[in-house]
């Protein structure tokens, strides 16, 4: 197999390196380089998603995160990301139904129209 990677030298502050080492140990990544590569891949995913997708970062409490992980372990979802996506979709669907019921009638294209014909 041909190695298509290129070496890049980066200087980082000691405190950042220590944090990367903690992540490396917690994720059991073989090397610090692998940890940095994974971090760069995630950074690129967040900043260059496909045109039809917008990434959103959500900070959850440790307890909420543990509950989501348990939800996945029990087989209720394939991943934490999938569980969060499903929950957000369901929340939006429910809220749009509530708005539609209280402010007007739904249009054919799914957009809500208020009683006066304007869009909310």
Secondary structure, DSSP 4 states (H G I P E B T S, - for coil): -------------HHHHHHHHHHHHHHT-S-HHHHHHHHHHHHHHHHS--TT---------HHHHHHHHHHHHTTS-S-HHHHHHHHHHHHHHHHHHHHHHHHEEE-TTS-EEETTS---
